[in-house]
Every structure is written in structure tokens, then in C-alpha cells.
Amino acid sequence: METFDLAGRWQEIVCMIPTYLPDIGNCSELWLSGGAKMQQPVKVESLLKALAKVFALDLTTLKQIQKQILKKGKLVPLPIISRLVLIPVKVRNQMLPGDGTIGYVAYRFVAGFEPINEEDFKSSIALENGQTLKTFHTARTLDERTHQAEIVLQHYKQLYQLPTRDSGSDCHNFNCPFMKNNN
């Protein structure tokens, strides 16, 4: 089983979902923008922690801040960076205690969703790369989650994006030996 290079290929992540594999058991699967799926021998939560570490983020604090912003107590979208806001979705039932049921979908790859009635699945998410992810959430819940993702993304941009010269700010009015035309 090939280990996925999170630091070098994070921009390819469409979703991270829990799965069961023969002879391995509980693990995770990465769906990539090119359509490939890669199984990883760790839980989704471990992948999420490793991804947060790539960007020097404390995952616990990130979750707490998003819960405060959204005034929600449970699952909330996580803005790892502006191009990678992860929406939590329930994609399976537990076989054993401790097995994760929640996967994460990259907001920028969500093309839409629709209700379905297939076993325990209540809706499916259409992804930009043509793949479809079945979830246990209703389409209404997915609509709420994507709206929440937009809220945390806008909040992230307000807090962390650097102003540009075009924004009218005075951020470029400083003495820098590497900049031309310093005063």
C-alpha cells in the first residue's frame, strides 16, 4: 500500500473517507482529483491530524474555533487553508467501537448533491471530477454543511489573507531593501 504524500499532493485531495479492507480492517481511502482512490492504513482522523501538521495547525484548536464561529457543537467544516476546506460527512456505520463513520469532502470539489434512498444512504454528493459519494445525511443537511463551509471560508479569508497592493491598503509602504522605489 503506497503512502500518500500529504505535503506534496494535498491539493489533489477530493475526500478522505473511512473504509474497511480485507486483512487490514479499519483504514481510510483518499479520493483524488484525477479520479484515483488510494487506501491508507490509518484512520481518517489520523490522516486529518497529519494534514493539519503539514500546515502547522493544531486540529483541536481549529475545531474549537469553527464551532464558536458557527455556534455548533458537533461536526463543523475545517478550513485547513483557503483552498482546502473540509466538510464532514457520515459515510458508513460502525462495525466495531472506535471505527470512524465520518469522512471529509473538500468544499471546492463539491458540484452538488441530491437525495437518494439506497439502504442507509440518504443523499449523494456529486464531485467536480465526476465521482459520487453516498452519505447518510439528508440533502438538507448537506446544504447546511456547504453553507457552513462558505461561512468558515469567508472567516478564514478575513483573518488570514494578506492584503494586496490593489486592495488600497498601506501594506506596501514600508522600508524593504528588496523592493524598488523605497523612500
C-alpha positions in Angstrom: 0.0 0.0 0.0 1.6 3.3 -1.2 1.7 6.1 1.4 0.2 9.3 0.1 2.5 12.4 0.2 0.2 14.8 2.0 2.7 17.7 2.0 3.4 17.4 -1.7 0.0 16.4 -3.0 -2.6 17.9 -0.6 -4.2 19.9 -3.5 -5.3 16.7 -5.1 -7.5 15.6 -2.1 -11.2 15.5 -3.0 -12.2 13.5 0.0 -10.9 11.3 2.8 -13.3 8.5 3.9 -13.2 5.6 6.3 -13.3 2.2 4.8 -12.7 -1.5 5.7 -10.1 -3.5 3.8 -9.7 -7.3 4.0 -6.7 -8.4 6.1 -6.3 -4.8 7.3 -9.6 -3.8 8.8 -10.5 -0.2 9.6 -8.5 2.3 7.5 -9.1 5.2 5.1 -9.4 6.0 1.4 -8.3 9.1 -0.3 -10.2 10.2 -3.5 -8.0 12.3 -5.7 -8.9 15.0 -8.3 -7.7 12.8 -11.2 -10.2 10.1 -10.2 -7.8 7.7 -8.4 -8.5 6.2 -5.0 -5.7 5.4 -2.6 -6.2 3.3 0.5 -4.2 4.3 3.6 -3.5 2.0 6.6 -4.6 4.7 9.1 -7.9 6.1 10.3 -9.3 9.3 8.7 -8.7 11.2 11.9 -5.0 10.3 11.7 -4.9 11.5 8.1 -6.6 14.7 9.2 -4.1 15.3 12.0 -1.2 14.6 9.6 -2.7 17.0 7.1 -3.1 19.7 9.8 0.5 19.2 10.8 1.7 19.9 7.2 0.2 23.4 7.7 1.4 23.7 11.3 -2.2 23.7 12.6 -3.5 22.4 15.9 -6.5 20.4 14.9 -8.2 20.6 18.3 -8.0 24.3 18.4 -9.1 24.6 14.7 -12.2 22.6 15.5 -13.0 24.6 18.6 -12.7 27.9 16.7 -15.0 26.7 13.9 -17.6 25.5 16.5 -17.5 29.0 18.0 -17.9 30.8 14.7 -20.8 28.6 13.6 -22.3 28.2 17.1 -22.4 24.4 16.5 -21.3 21.7 18.9 -20.6 18.8 16.7 -19.3 18.3 13.2 -18.1 21.5 11.5 -16.2 22.3 8.3 -12.4 22.7 8.8 -10.5 25.4 6.9 -7.1 23.8 6.6 -6.2 26.6 4.2 -8.4 28.6 1.9 -8.1 26.0 -0.9 -8.8 23.1 1.4 -12.0 23.5 3.5 -13.1 20.0 4.6 -16.8 19.3 5.1 -17.5 16.4 7.5 -20.0 13.8 6.2 -21.2 10.4 7.6 -20.5 7.7 5.1 -20.8 4.4 7.0 -22.0 2.6 10.1 -19.5 1.3 12.7 -18.6 -2.4 12.6 -16.7 -2.1 15.9 -16.4 0.5 18.6 -13.8 3.1 17.7 -14.3 2.7 13.9 -14.9 6.1 12.4 -18.0 6.9 10.4 -17.1 10.4 9.3 -15.3 11.3 6.1 -14.3 14.7 4.8 -15.0 16.2 1.4 -13.1 19.2 0.0 -15.6 22.0 -0.4 -14.0 23.3 -3.7 -14.7 19.9 -5.3 -18.4 19.7 -4.4 -20.5 20.2 -7.6 -23.9 19.5 -6.0 -25.9 16.9 -4.1 -29.2 15.1 -4.4 -31.5 12.9 -2.3 -31.3 9.2 -2.7 -32.9 6.2 -1.0 -30.4 3.4 -1.0 -30.1 1.3 2.1 -28.9 3.7 4.9 -27.8 6.4 2.3 -30.0 9.5 2.1 -28.1 11.6 -0.4 -25.1 11.6 -2.7 -22.6 14.3 -3.4 -21.6 15.0 -7.0 -17.9 15.9 -7.2 -16.2 18.1 -9.8 -14.2 15.2 -11.1 -17.3 13.1 -11.9 -17.2 10.9 -8.8 -20.2 10.5 -6.5 -20.0 10.0 -2.7 -23.0 8.5 -0.9 -23.8 9.8 2.5 -26.1 9.1 5.5 -27.0 12.8 5.6 -30.1 14.3 4.0 -29.7 16.8 1.2 -30.9 19.5 3.6 -28.1 18.6 6.0 -25.6 18.7 3.1 -26.9 22.1 2.1 -26.4 23.4 5.6 -22.8 21.9 5.7 -21.9 23.6 2.4 -23.3 26.9 3.7 -21.2 26.4 6.9 -18.2 25.7 4.7 -18.7 29.0 2.9 -19.0 30.9 6.2 -15.8 29.4 7.6 -14.0 30.0 4.3 -15.0 33.7 4.4 -14.0 34.0 8.0 -10.6 32.4 7.2 -10.1 34.8 4.3 -10.8 37.8 6.5 -8.5 36.6 9.2 -5.5 35.2 7.3 -5.3 36.6 3.8 -2.7 39.2 3.3 -3.8 42.5 1.8 -2.6 43.2 -1.7 -1.4 46.4 -3.2 -4.6 46.5 -5.2 -6.7 46.4 -2.1 -5.9 50.1 -1.3 -4.1 49.3 1.9 -0.8 50.8 3.0 0.8 47.4 3.5 3.4 48.1 0.8 4.5 51.4 2.4 7.5 50.0 4.4 11.2 50.0 4.1 12.3 46.9 2.4 15.8 46.5 0.9 14.4 44.0 -1.7 11.7 46.4 -3.0 12.4 49.1 -5.6 11.5 52.7 -5.0 11.8 52.7 -1.3 11.5 56.1 0.4 
